[in-house]
């Protein structure tokens, strides 16, 4: 009686276990820290943009205001995704708890979503840069 197996029947589950071990190790924590630092950087840039726009006294331009609102909305979404994991993945987390392990696994999905939000924020900030460069000349 033949059961018909292949190498992939063994390597696929082993690869998944390896990825899970990596996530439960440092990968999720490192990813969370990078995202938290990115949030701080984006907040700094958003504040500087707002200050610059006020400082040079740009007219009430719909393009600027719309882009500022988009940045604020994206930052709020970004922050809410990070904040949901702060307790279990942040600096003051309880180490080696079952909830932390679950949060690390769940973070893997959220980290991917945050990459998209980061791209959106980058695009909006680039729009502001273009608007400022074309307006102040």
Residue pairs with C-beta under 8 A, 6 or more apart in sequence:
20 105
23 104
23 105
23 107
23 108
24 101
24 104
24 105
27 108
28 89
28 103
28 104
28 105
28 107
28 108
28 111
29 89
29 104
31 107
31 108
31 111
32 82
32 85
32 89
32 90
32 107
32 111
35 78
35 82
35 111
35 114
35 118
36 82
36 90
38 114
38 118
39 75
39 78
39 79
39 82
42 71
42 75
42 78
42 118
42 121
42 125
43 75
45 125
46 68
46 71
46 72
46 75
49 68
49 71
49 125
49 128
49 132
50 68
52 132
53 64
53 68
53 132
56 136
58 64
58 135
61 131
61 135
63 127
63 131
64 128
64 131
67 124
67 127
67 128
67 131
68 128
70 124
71 121
71 124
71 125
71 128
74 117
74 120
74 121
74 124
75 121
77 117
78 114
78 117
78 118
78 121
81 110
81 113
81 114
81 117
82 114
84 110
85 103
85 106
85 107
85 110
87 93
88 94
88 97
88 99
88 100
88 102
88 103
88 104
89 100
89 103
89 104
89 107
93 100
94 100
